[in-house]
């Protein structure tokens, strides 16, 4: 039998509140000869997509333009993990950095 999850209680924060940061970022997916996503484990034609695996290294930019500044990358793996329907398991890492030193802000 599964162990039940512990109860979660909401309480008021007694520490100084953190500042909220809202970012508007764009993800560039490239197809063709310079593609930034690739299927590494395909399935056979006529079979289900179960097990198909792809990797990606998408650029995160600050504007919806091909000449926009790259501010990070979304890198990860996608695995089709649902047999009866389309359902992907995603594992990704998002890295953002400051312009001056390329210091990582988040990971």
VORODO-537872 format. One record per atom (N, C-alpha, C, O, CB): chain; atom name; z, y, x. Coordinates in nm, 2 decimals, decimal comma. Glycine has a CB too. Layout:
BEGIN
[node A; CA; [Z; Y; X]]
...
***
This chain:
BEGIN
[node A; N; [0,00; -0,12; 0,08]]
[node A; CA; [0,00; 0,00; 0,00]]
[node A; C; [0,00; 0,12; 0,09]]
[node A; O; [0,07; 0,13; 0,19]]
[node A; CB; [0,12; 0,00; -0,10]]
[node A; N; [-0,07; 0,22; 0,05]]
[node A; CA; [-0,08; 0,35; 0,13]]
[node A; C; [0,05; 0,43; 0,12]]
[node A; O; [0,11; 0,42; 0,02]]
[node A; CB; [-0,20; 0,43; 0,08]]
[node A; N; [0,08; 0,50; 0,23]]
[node A; CA; [0,19; 0,58; 0,23]]
[node A; C; [0,16; 0,71; 0,17]]
[node A; O; [0,06; 0,77; 0,20]]
[node A; CB; [0,24; 0,60; 0,38]]
[node A; N; [0,24; 0,76; 0,07]]
[node A; CA; [0,21; 0,89; 0,01]]
[node A; C; [0,22; 1,00; 0,10]]
[node A; O; [0,30; 1,00; 0,20]]
[node A; CB; [0,30; 0,91; -0,12]]
[node A; N; [0,14; 1,11; 0,08]]
[node A; CA; [0,15; 1,23; 0,16]]
[node A; C; [0,27; 1,30; 0,13]]
[node A; O; [0,32; 1,30; 0,02]]
[node A; CB; [0,02; 1,31; 0,14]]
[node A; N; [0,33; 1,37; 0,23]]
[node A; CA; [0,45; 1,45; 0,21]]
[node A; C; [0,42; 1,57; 0,12]]
[node A; O; [0,30; 1,62; 0,12]]
[node A; CB; [0,52; 1,50; 0,34]]
[node A; N; [0,52; 1,62; 0,04]]
[node A; CA; [0,49; 1,73; -0,04]]
[node A; C; [0,48; 1,86; 0,04]]
[node A; O; [0,54; 1,87; 0,14]]
[node A; CB; [0,61; 1,75; -0,14]]
[node A; N; [0,39; 1,95; -0,01]]
[node A; CA; [0,38; 2,08; 0,06]]
[node A; C; [0,44; 2,19; -0,03]]
[node A; O; [0,41; 2,19; -0,15]]
[node A; CB; [0,22; 2,10; 0,08]]
[node A; N; [0,52; 2,27; 0,03]]
[node A; CA; [0,58; 2,38; -0,04]]
[node A; C; [0,53; 2,51; 0,01]]
[node A; O; [0,52; 2,53; 0,14]]
[node A; CB; [0,74; 2,37; -0,03]]
[node A; N; [0,50; 2,61; -0,07]]
[node A; CA; [0,46; 2,74; -0,03]]
[node A; C; [0,58; 2,83; -0,02]]
[node A; O; [0,66; 2,84; -0,12]]
[node A; CB; [0,35; 2,80; -0,13]]
[node A; N; [0,59; 2,90; 0,09]]
[node A; CA; [0,70; 2,99; 0,10]]
[node A; C; [0,64; 3,12; 0,16]]
[node A; O; [0,53; 3,12; 0,21]]
[node A; CB; [0,81; 2,94; 0,20]]
[node A; N; [0,72; 3,23; 0,14]]
[node A; CA; [0,67; 3,36; 0,19]]
[node A; C; [0,69; 3,36; 0,34]]
[node A; O; [0,79; 3,32; 0,40]]
[node A; CB; [0,75; 3,47; 0,12]]
[node A; N; [0,59; 3,42; 0,41]]
[node A; CA; [0,60; 3,43; 0,56]]
[node A; C; [0,70; 3,53; 0,60]]
[node A; O; [0,70; 3,64; 0,55]]
[node A; CB; [0,46; 3,46; 0,61]]
[node A; N; [0,79; 3,50; 0,69]]
[node A; CA; [0,89; 3,59; 0,74]]
[node A; C; [0,84; 3,66; 0,87]]
[node A; O; [0,92; 3,74; 0,93]]
[node A; CB; [1,02; 3,52; 0,76]]
[node A; N; [0,73; 3,62; 0,93]]
[node A; CA; [0,68; 3,68; 1,05]]
[node A; C; [0,58; 3,79; 1,02]]
[node A; O; [0,53; 3,79; 0,90]]
[node A; CB; [0,61; 3,57; 1,14]]
[node A; N; [0,55; 3,88; 1,11]]
[node A; CA; [0,45; 3,98; 1,09]]
[node A; C; [0,31; 3,91; 1,05]]
[node A; O; [0,28; 3,81; 1,12]]
[node A; CB; [0,43; 4,07; 1,21]]
[node A; N; [0,25; 3,97; 0,96]]
[node A; CA; [0,12; 3,91; 0,91]]
[node A; C; [0,01; 3,93; 1,02]]
[node A; O; [0,01; 4,03; 1,09]]
[node A; CB; [0,07; 3,97; 0,78]]
[node A; N; [-0,07; 3,83; 1,03]]
[node A; CA; [-0,19; 3,84; 1,12]]
[node A; C; [-0,30; 3,92; 1,06]]
[node A; O; [-0,30; 3,93; 0,93]]
[node A; CB; [-0,24; 3,70; 1,16]]
[node A; N; [-0,38; 3,98; 1,14]]
[node A; CA; [-0,49; 4,05; 1,08]]
[node A; C; [-0,61; 3,96; 1,05]]
[node A; O; [-0,63; 3,86; 1,11]]
[node A; CB; [-0,54; 4,16; 1,18]]
[node A; N; [-0,67; 3,99; 0,94]]
[node A; CA; [-0,78; 3,91; 0,89]]
[node A; C; [-0,91; 3,96; 0,96]]
[node A; O; [-0,93; 4,08; 0,96]]
[node A; CB; [-0,80; 3,91; 0,74]]
[node A; N; [-0,99; 3,87; 1,00]]
[node A; CA; [-1,12; 3,90; 1,07]]
[node A; C; [-1,23; 3,83; 0,99]]
[node A; O; [-1,24; 3,71; 0,98]]
[node A; CB; [-1,12; 3,86; 1,22]]
[node A; N; [-1,32; 3,91; 0,94]]
[node A; CA; [-1,44; 3,86; 0,86]]
[node A; C; [-1,56; 3,87; 0,95]]
[node A; O; [-1,60; 3,98; 0,98]]
[node A; CB; [-1,46; 3,93; 0,72]]
[node A; N; [-1,62; 3,76; 0,98]]
[node A; CA; [-1,74; 3,76; 1,06]]
[node A; C; [-1,86; 3,72; 0,97]]
[node A; O; [-1,85; 3,63; 0,89]]
[node A; CB; [-1,73; 3,67; 1,18]]
[node A; N; [-1,97; 3,79; 0,99]]
[node A; CA; [-2,10; 3,75; 0,93]]
[node A; C; [-2,19; 3,71; 1,04]]
[node A; O; [-2,24; 3,79; 1,12]]
[node A; CB; [-2,16; 3,87; 0,84]]
[node A; N; [-2,21; 3,58; 1,05]]
[node A; CA; [-2,29; 3,52; 1,15]]
[node A; C; [-2,40; 3,44; 1,10]]
[node A; O; [-2,40; 3,40; 0,98]]
[node A; CB; [-2,20; 3,43; 1,25]]
[node A; N; [-2,50; 3,41; 1,18]]
[node A; CA; [-2,62; 3,34; 1,13]]
[node A; C; [-2,65; 3,22; 1,23]]
[node A; O; [-2,63; 3,23; 1,35]]
[node A; CB; [-2,75; 3,43; 1,12]]
[node A; N; [-2,70; 3,11; 1,17]]
[node A; CA; [-2,72; 2,99; 1,25]]
[node A; C; [-2,87; 2,98; 1,26]]
[node A; O; [-2,94; 2,98; 1,16]]
[node A; CB; [-2,66; 2,87; 1,18]]
[node A; N; [-2,92; 2,96; 1,39]]
[node A; CA; [-3,06; 2,93; 1,41]]
[node A; C; [-3,09; 2,79; 1,43]]
[node A; O; [-3,05; 2,73; 1,53]]
[node A; CB; [-3,11; 3,02; 1,53]]
[node A; N; [-3,17; 2,73; 1,34]]
[node A; CA; [-3,22; 2,59; 1,36]]
[node A; C; [-3,36; 2,60; 1,39]]
[node A; O; [-3,44; 2,67; 1,32]]
[node A; CB; [-3,19; 2,51; 1,23]]
[node A; N; [-3,40; 2,54; 1,50]]
[node A; CA; [-3,54; 2,55; 1,55]]
[node A; C; [-3,61; 2,41; 1,53]]
[node A; O; [-3,55; 2,31; 1,57]]
[node A; CB; [-3,54; 2,59; 1,70]]
[node A; N; [-3,73; 2,41; 1,48]]
[node A; CA; [-3,81; 2,29; 1,47]]
[node A; C; [-3,93; 2,30; 1,56]]
[node A; O; [-3,97; 2,41; 1,60]]
[node A; CB; [-3,85; 2,26; 1,32]]
[node A; N; [-3,99; 2,19; 1,60]]
[node A; CA; [-4,11; 2,19; 1,68]]
[node A; C; [-4,07; 2,15; 1,82]]
[node A; O; [-3,97; 2,08; 1,84]]
[node A; CB; [-4,17; 2,33; 1,68]]
[node A; N; [-4,15; 2,19; 1,92]]
[node A; CA; [-4,13; 2,15; 2,06]]
[node A; C; [-4,00; 2,19; 2,12]]
[node A; O; [-3,95; 2,12; 2,21]]
[node A; CB; [-4,24; 2,20; 2,14]]
[node A; N; [-3,94; 2,30; 2,08]]
[node A; CA; [-3,81; 2,35; 2,13]]
[node A; C; [-3,70; 2,33; 2,03]]
[node A; O; [-3,61; 2,41; 2,02]]
[node A; CB; [-3,82; 2,50; 2,17]]
[node A; N; [-3,71; 2,22; 1,96]]
[node A; CA; [-3,61; 2,19; 1,85]]
[node A; C; [-3,47; 2,19; 1,91]]
[node A; O; [-3,45; 2,14; 2,02]]
[node A; CB; [-3,64; 2,06; 1,78]]
[node A; N; [-3,37; 2,24; 1,83]]
[node A; CA; [-3,23; 2,23; 1,88]]
[node A; C; [-3,15; 2,13; 1,80]]
[node A; O; [-3,03; 2,14; 1,79]]
[node A; CB; [-3,17; 2,37; 1,87]]
[node A; N; [-3,22; 2,04; 1,73]]
[node A; CA; [-3,16; 1,92; 1,67]]
[node A; C; [-3,25; 1,80; 1,69]]
[node A; O; [-3,37; 1,82; 1,68]]
[node A; CB; [-3,13; 1,95; 1,51]]
[node A; N; [-3,19; 1,69; 1,71]]
[node A; CA; [-3,28; 1,57; 1,74]]
[node A; C; [-3,21; 1,45; 1,68]]
[node A; O; [-3,09; 1,43; 1,69]]
[node A; CB; [-3,30; 1,55; 1,89]]
[node A; N; [-3,29; 1,36; 1,62]]
[node A; CA; [-3,24; 1,23; 1,57]]
[node A; C; [-3,24; 1,14; 1,69]]
[node A; O; [-3,34; 1,11; 1,76]]
[node A; CB; [-3,34; 1,17; 1,46]]
[node A; N; [-3,12; 1,08; 1,72]]
[node A; CA; [-3,10; 0,99; 1,83]]
[node A; C; [-3,09; 0,85; 1,79]]
[node A; O; [-3,12; 0,76; 1,87]]
[node A; CB; [-2,98; 1,03; 1,91]]
[node A; N; [-3,06; 0,82; 1,67]]
[node A; CA; [-3,06; 0,68; 1,62]]
[node A; C; [-3,13; 0,69; 1,48]]
[node A; O; [-3,07; 0,72; 1,38]]
[node A; CB; [-2,91; 0,62; 1,60]]
[node A; N; [-3,26; 0,65; 1,48]]
[node A; CA; [-3,33; 0,65; 1,35]]
[node A; C; [-3,31; 0,53; 1,28]]
[node A; O; [-3,26; 0,43; 1,33]]
[node A; CB; [-3,48; 0,68; 1,38]]
[node A; N; [-3,36; 0,53; 1,15]]
[node A; CA; [-3,36; 0,40; 1,07]]
[node A; C; [-3,51; 0,36; 1,06]]
[node A; O; [-3,60; 0,44; 1,08]]
[node A; CB; [-3,30; 0,42; 0,93]]
[node A; N; [-3,53; 0,24; 1,02]]
[node A; CA; [-3,67; 0,19; 1,01]]
[node A; C; [-3,73; 0,24; 0,88]]
[node A; O; [-3,66; 0,26; 0,78]]
[node A; CB; [-3,67; 0,03; 1,01]]
[node A; N; [-3,86; 0,26; 0,88]]
[node A; CA; [-3,93; 0,30; 0,76]]
[node A; C; [-3,90; 0,21; 0,64]]
[node A; O; [-3,91; 0,09; 0,66]]
[node A; CB; [-4,08; 0,32; 0,78]]
[node A; N; [-3,87; 0,26; 0,53]]
[node A; CA; [-3,84; 0,18; 0,41]]
[node A; C; [-3,70; 0,14; 0,39]]
[node A; O; [-3,66; 0,10; 0,28]]
[node A; CB; [-3,93; 0,06; 0,41]]
[node A; N; [-3,62; 0,16; 0,50]]
[node A; CA; [-3,48; 0,13; 0,49]]
[node A; C; [-3,40; 0,25; 0,44]]
[node A; O; [-3,46; 0,36; 0,43]]
[node A; CB; [-3,42; 0,08; 0,62]]
[node A; N; [-3,28; 0,24; 0,40]]
[node A; CA; [-3,19; 0,35; 0,36]]
[node A; C; [-3,17; 0,44; 0,48]]
[node A; O; [-3,19; 0,39; 0,60]]
[node A; CB; [-3,06; 0,30; 0,29]]
[node A; N; [-3,12; 0,55; 0,46]]
[node A; CA; [-3,09; 0,64; 0,57]]
[node A; C; [-2,95; 0,61; 0,64]]
[node A; O; [-2,91; 0,68; 0,73]]
[node A; CB; [-3,09; 0,79; 0,53]]
[node A; N; [-2,88; 0,51; 0,58]]
[node A; CA; [-2,75; 0,48; 0,64]]
[node A; C; [-2,75; 0,45; 0,79]]
[node A; O; [-2,83; 0,36; 0,83]]
[node A; CB; [-2,69; 0,36; 0,56]]
[node A; N; [-2,67; 0,52; 0,86]]
[node A; CA; [-2,66; 0,50; 1,01]]
[node A; C; [-2,75; 0,60; 1,09]]
[node A; O; [-2,73; 0,60; 1,21]]
[node A; CB; [-2,70; 0,36; 1,04]]
[node A; N; [-2,84; 0,67; 1,03]]
[node A; CA; [-2,92; 0,77; 1,10]]
[node A; C; [-2,82; 0,87; 1,17]]
[node A; O; [-2,73; 0,92; 1,11]]
[node A; CB; [-3,02; 0,84; 1,01]]
[node A; N; [-2,85; 0,90; 1,30]]
[node A; CA; [-2,76; 0,99; 1,37]]
[node A; C; [-2,84; 1,09; 1,44]]
[node A; O; [-2,94; 1,07; 1,50]]
[node A; CB; [-2,68; 0,90; 1,48]]
[node A; N; [-2,79; 1,22; 1,43]]
[node A; CA; [-2,86; 1,33; 1,50]]
[node A; C; [-2,76; 1,41; 1,57]]
[node A; O; [-2,64; 1,41; 1,54]]
[node A; CB; [-2,93; 1,42; 1,39]]
[node A; N; [-2,80; 1,49; 1,67]]
[node A; CA; [-2,72; 1,58; 1,75]]
[node A; C; [-2,78; 1,72; 1,74]]
[node A; O; [-2,90; 1,73; 1,71]]
[node A; CB; [-2,71; 1,54; 1,90]]
[node A; N; [-2,70; 1,82; 1,75]]
[node A; CA; [-2,75; 1,96; 1,74]]
[node A; C; [-2,68; 2,05; 1,84]]
[node A; O; [-2,57; 2,02; 1,89]]
[node A; CB; [-2,73; 2,01; 1,60]]
[node A; N; [-2,75; 2,16; 1,88]]
[node A; CA; [-2,70; 2,26; 1,96]]
[node A; C; [-2,76; 2,39; 1,90]]
[node A; O; [-2,85; 2,45; 1,96]]
[node A; CB; [-2,73; 2,25; 2,11]]
[node A; N; [-2,71; 2,44; 1,79]]
[node A; CA; [-2,76; 2,55; 1,72]]
[node A; C; [-2,70; 2,68; 1,78]]
[node A; O; [-2,58; 2,69; 1,80]]
[node A; CB; [-2,73; 2,55; 1,57]]
[node A; N; [-2,79; 2,78; 1,79]]
[node A; CA; [-2,74; 2,92; 1,83]]
[node A; C; [-2,68; 2,99; 1,71]]
[node A; O; [-2,73; 2,98; 1,60]]
[node A; CB; [-2,86; 3,00; 1,89]]
[node A; N; [-2,57; 3,05; 1,74]]
[node A; CA; [-2,50; 3,14; 1,64]]
[node A; C; [-2,53; 3,28; 1,68]]
[node A; O; [-2,50; 3,32; 1,79]]
[node A; CB; [-2,34; 3,11; 1,63]]
[node A; N; [-2,59; 3,36; 1,59]]
[node A; CA; [-2,64; 3,50; 1,62]]
[node A; C; [-2,57; 3,60; 1,53]]
[node A; O; [-2,52; 3,56; 1,43]]
[node A; CB; [-2,79; 3,51; 1,62]]
[node A; N; [-2,58; 3,73; 1,57]]
[node A; CA; [-2,52; 3,83; 1,49]]
[node A; C; [-2,61; 3,90; 1,39]]
[node A; O; [-2,56; 3,99; 1,32]]
[node A; CB; [-2,46; 3,93; 1,58]]
[node A; N; [-2,73; 3,85; 1,37]]
[node A; CA; [-2,82; 3,92; 1,27]]
[node A; C; [-2,93; 3,81; 1,23]]
[node A; O; [-2,96; 3,72; 1,31]]
[node A; CB; [-2,89; 4,04; 1,33]]
[node A; N; [-2,98; 3,83; 1,11]]
[node A; CA; [-3,09; 3,73; 1,07]]
[node A; C; [-3,22; 3,77; 1,13]]
[node A; O; [-3,32; 3,79; 1,06]]
[node A; CB; [-3,10; 3,73; 0,92]]
[node A; N; [-3,23; 3,76; 1,26]]
[node A; CA; [-3,35; 3,80; 1,33]]
[node A; C; [-3,37; 3,71; 1,45]]
[node A; O; [-3,27; 3,67; 1,51]]
[node A; CB; [-3,35; 3,95; 1,38]]
[node A; N; [-3,49; 3,68; 1,49]]
[node A; CA; [-3,52; 3,59; 1,60]]
[node A; C; [-3,48; 3,65; 1,73]]
[node A; O; [-3,46; 3,58; 1,83]]
[node A; CB; [-3,66; 3,54; 1,60]]
[node A; N; [-3,47; 3,78; 1,74]]
[node A; CA; [-3,43; 3,85; 1,86]]
[node A; C; [-3,28; 3,89; 1,86]]
[node A; O; [-3,24; 3,97; 1,95]]
[node A; CB; [-3,52; 3,98; 1,88]]
[node A; N; [-3,21; 3,84; 1,77]]
[node A; CA; [-3,06; 3,88; 1,76]]
[node A; C; [-2,99; 3,82; 1,88]]
[node A; O; [-3,03; 3,73; 1,95]]
[node A; CB; [-3,00; 3,82; 1,63]]
[node A; N; [-2,87; 3,88; 1,90]]
[node A; CA; [-2,78; 3,84; 2,01]]
[node A; C; [-2,71; 3,71; 1,98]]
[node A; O; [-2,65; 3,70; 1,88]]
[node A; CB; [-2,68; 3,95; 2,05]]
[node A; N; [-2,72; 3,62; 2,08]]
[node A; CA; [-2,65; 3,49; 2,06]]
[node A; C; [-2,50; 3,52; 2,10]]
[node A; O; [-2,47; 3,57; 2,20]]
[node A; CB; [-2,71; 3,38; 2,16]]
[node A; N; [-2,41; 3,48; 2,00]]
[node A; CA; [-2,27; 3,51; 2,02]]
[node A; C; [-2,19; 3,37; 2,03]]
[node A; O; [-2,07; 3,37; 2,05]]
[node A; CB; [-2,21; 3,59; 1,91]]
[node A; N; [-2,26; 3,26; 2,02]]
[node A; CA; [-2,19; 3,14; 2,02]]
[node A; C; [-2,29; 3,02; 2,00]]
[node A; O; [-2,41; 3,04; 1,98]]
[node A; CB; [-2,08; 3,13; 1,93]]
[node A; N; [-2,24; 2,90; 1,99]]
[node A; CA; [-2,32; 2,78; 1,96]]
[node A; C; [-2,24; 2,69; 1,87]]
[node A; O; [-2,12; 2,68; 1,88]]
[node A; CB; [-2,36; 2,71; 2,09]]
[node A; N; [-2,31; 2,62; 1,78]]
[node A; CA; [-2,25; 2,52; 1,70]]
[node A; C; [-2,31; 2,39; 1,75]]
[node A; O; [-2,43; 2,36; 1,73]]
[node A; CB; [-2,28; 2,54; 1,54]]
[node A; N; [-2,23; 2,31; 1,81]]
[node A; CA; [-2,28; 2,18; 1,87]]
[node A; C; [-2,21; 2,07; 1,80]]
[node A; O; [-2,09; 2,07; 1,77]]
[node A; CB; [-2,25; 2,18; 2,02]]
[node A; N; [-2,28; 1,96; 1,77]]
[node A; CA; [-2,22; 1,85; 1,70]]
[node A; C; [-2,31; 1,73; 1,68]]
[node A; O; [-2,42; 1,72; 1,73]]
[node A; CB; [-2,17; 1,89; 1,57]]
[node A; N; [-2,25; 1,64; 1,60]]
[node A; CA; [-2,32; 1,51; 1,57]]
[node A; C; [-2,32; 1,50; 1,41]]
[node A; O; [-2,22; 1,53; 1,35]]
[node A; CB; [-2,25; 1,39; 1,64]]
[node A; N; [-2,42; 1,44; 1,36]]
[node A; CA; [-2,43; 1,42; 1,22]]
[node A; C; [-2,46; 1,27; 1,20]]
[node A; O; [-2,56; 1,22; 1,26]]
[node A; CB; [-2,54; 1,50; 1,15]]
[node A; N; [-2,39; 1,20; 1,12]]
[node A; CA; [-2,41; 1,06; 1,10]]
[node A; C; [-2,42; 1,03; 0,94]]
[node A; O; [-2,33; 1,08; 0,87]]
[node A; CB; [-2,30; 0,97; 1,16]]
[node A; N; [-2,53; 0,97; 0,90]]
[node A; CA; [-2,54; 0,94; 0,76]]
[node A; C; [-2,44; 0,82; 0,73]]
[node A; O; [-2,47; 0,71; 0,77]]
[node A; CB; [-2,69; 0,90; 0,72]]
[node A; N; [-2,33; 0,85; 0,66]]
[node A; CA; [-2,22; 0,75; 0,65]]
[node A; C; [-2,20; 0,71; 0,50]]
[node A; O; [-2,11; 0,63; 0,48]]
[node A; CB; [-2,09; 0,81; 0,70]]
[node A; N; [-2,29; 0,74; 0,41]]
[node A; CA; [-2,28; 0,70; 0,27]]
[node A; C; [-2,40; 0,61; 0,24]]
[node A; O; [-2,51; 0,66; 0,25]]
[node A; CB; [-2,27; 0,83; 0,18]]
[node A; N; [-2,37; 0,49; 0,20]]
[node A; CA; [-2,48; 0,40; 0,17]]
[node A; C; [-2,56; 0,43; 0,04]]
[node A; O; [-2,68; 0,43; 0,04]]
[node A; CB; [-2,43; 0,26; 0,16]]
[node A; N; [-2,49; 0,45; -0,08]]
[node A; CA; [-2,56; 0,46; -0,20]]
[node A; C; [-2,63; 0,60; -0,22]]
[node A; O; [-2,72; 0,61; -0,30]]
[node A; CB; [-2,47; 0,43; -0,31]]
[node A; N; [-2,58; 0,70; -0,15]]
[node A; CA; [-2,64; 0,83; -0,17]]
[node A; C; [-2,64; 0,90; -0,04]]
[node A; O; [-2,60; 0,85; 0,06]]
[node A; CB; [-2,56; 0,91; -0,28]]
[node A; N; [-2,69; 1,03; -0,04]]
[node A; CA; [-2,70; 1,11; 0,08]]
[node A; C; [-2,56; 1,17; 0,11]]
[node A; O; [-2,52; 1,26; 0,03]]
[node A; CB; [-2,81; 1,21; 0,07]]
[node A; N; [-2,50; 1,13; 0,21]]
[node A; CA; [-2,37; 1,19; 0,25]]
[node A; C; [-2,35; 1,18; 0,40]]
[node A; O; [-2,34; 1,07; 0,46]]
[node A; CB; [-2,25; 1,11; 0,18]]
[node A; N; [-2,34; 1,30; 0,46]]
[node A; CA; [-2,33; 1,30; 0,61]]
[node A; C; [-2,19; 1,31; 0,65]]
[node A; O; [-2,11; 1,38; 0,58]]
[node A; CB; [-2,41; 1,42; 0,66]]
[node A; N; [-2,15; 1,25; 0,76]]
[node A; CA; [-2,03; 1,28; 0,83]]
[node A; C; [-2,07; 1,38; 0,94]]
[node A; O; [-2,16; 1,35; 1,02]]
[node A; CB; [-1,96; 1,15; 0,89]]
[node A; N; [-2,00; 1,49; 0,95]]
[node A; CA; [-2,03; 1,59; 1,05]]
[node A; C; [-1,91; 1,61; 1,14]]
[node A; O; [-1,80; 1,61; 1,10]]
[node A; CB; [-2,06; 1,73; 0,98]]
[node A; N; [-1,94; 1,62; 1,27]]
[node A; CA; [-1,84; 1,65; 1,37]]
[node A; C; [-1,90; 1,76; 1,46]]
[node A; O; [-2,00; 1,74; 1,53]]
[node A; CB; [-1,80; 1,53; 1,46]]
[node A; N; [-1,84; 1,88; 1,45]]
[node A; CA; [-1,90; 2,00; 1,52]]
[node A; C; [-1,80; 2,08; 1,59]]
[node A; O; [-1,68; 2,07; 1,55]]
[node A; CB; [-1,98; 2,08; 1,42]]
[node A; N; [-1,84; 2,15; 1,69]]
[node A; CA; [-1,76; 2,25; 1,76]]
[node A; C; [-1,83; 2,38; 1,75]]
[node A; O; [-1,94; 2,39; 1,78]]
[node A; CB; [-1,73; 2,20; 1,91]]
[node A; N; [-1,75; 2,48; 1,72]]
[node A; CA; [-1,80; 2,62; 1,71]]
[node A; C; [-1,74; 2,70; 1,82]]
[node A; O; [-1,61; 2,71; 1,83]]
[node A; CB; [-1,78; 2,69; 1,57]]
[node A; N; [-1,82; 2,76; 1,91]]
[node A; CA; [-1,77; 2,84; 2,02]]
[node A; C; [-1,82; 2,98; 2,01]]
[node A; O; [-1,94; 3,00; 1,99]]
[node A; CB; [-1,80; 2,78; 2,16]]
[node A; N; [-1,73; 3,08; 2,02]]
[node A; CA; [-1,77; 3,22; 2,02]]
[node A; C; [-1,71; 3,28; 2,14]]
[node A; O; [-1,60; 3,24; 2,19]]
[node A; CB; [-1,72; 3,29; 1,89]]
[node A; N; [-1,77; 3,39; 2,19]]
[node A; CA; [-1,72; 3,45; 2,31]]
[node A; C; [-1,74; 3,60; 2,31]]
[node A; O; [-1,83; 3,65; 2,23]]
[node A; CB; [-1,78; 3,39; 2,44]]
[node A; N; [-1,67; 3,67; 2,40]]
[node A; CA; [-1,69; 3,81; 2,41]]
[node A; C; [-1,80; 3,84; 2,51]]
[node A; O; [-1,83; 3,76; 2,60]]
[node A; CB; [-1,55; 3,88; 2,47]]
[node A; N; [-1,87; 3,95; 2,49]]
[node A; CA; [-1,98; 3,99; 2,57]]
[node A; C; [-1,95; 4,01; 2,71]]
[node A; O; [-2,02; 3,96; 2,80]]
[node A; CB; [-2,05; 4,11; 2,51]]
[node A; N; [-1,84; 4,09; 2,74]]
[node A; CA; [-1,82; 4,13; 2,88]]
[node A; C; [-1,80; 4,02; 2,97]]
[node A; O; [-1,86; 4,02; 3,08]]
[node A; CB; [-1,69; 4,22; 2,88]]
[node A; N; [-1,71; 3,92; 2,94]]
[node A; CA; [-1,68; 3,81; 3,03]]
[node A; C; [-1,72; 3,68; 2,99]]
[node A; O; [-1,70; 3,58; 3,05]]
[node A; CB; [-1,53; 3,82; 3,06]]
[node A; N; [-1,79; 3,67; 2,87]]
[node A; CA; [-1,82; 3,54; 2,81]]
[node A; C; [-1,70; 3,45; 2,79]]
[node A; O; [-1,71; 3,33; 2,78]]
[node A; CB; [-1,92; 3,46; 2,90]]
[node A; N; [-1,58; 3,52; 2,78]]
[node A; CA; [-1,46; 3,45; 2,75]]
[node A; C; [-1,46; 3,39; 2,61]]
[node A; O; [-1,50; 3,46; 2,52]]
[node A; CB; [-1,33; 3,55; 2,77]]
[node A; N; [-1,42; 3,27; 2,60]]
[node A; CA; [-1,42; 3,20; 2,47]]
[node A; C; [-1,31; 3,26; 2,38]]
[node A; O; [-1,20; 3,28; 2,42]]
[node A; CB; [-1,40; 3,05; 2,48]]
[node A; N; [-1,35; 3,30; 2,26]]
[node A; CA; [-1,25; 3,35; 2,16]]
[node A; C; [-1,19; 3,24; 2,08]]
[node A; O; [-1,07; 3,23; 2,06]]
[node A; CB; [-1,32; 3,45; 2,07]]
[node A; N; [-1,28; 3,15; 2,03]]
[node A; CA; [-1,23; 3,04; 1,94]]
[node A; C; [-1,30; 2,91; 1,99]]
[node A; O; [-1,41; 2,91; 2,05]]
[node A; CB; [-1,27; 3,07; 1,79]]
[node A; N; [-1,23; 2,80; 1,96]]
[node A; CA; [-1,29; 2,67; 1,99]]
[node A; C; [-1,23; 2,57; 1,90]]
[node A; O; [-1,27; 2,46; 1,90]]
[node A; CB; [-1,28; 2,63; 2,13]]
***
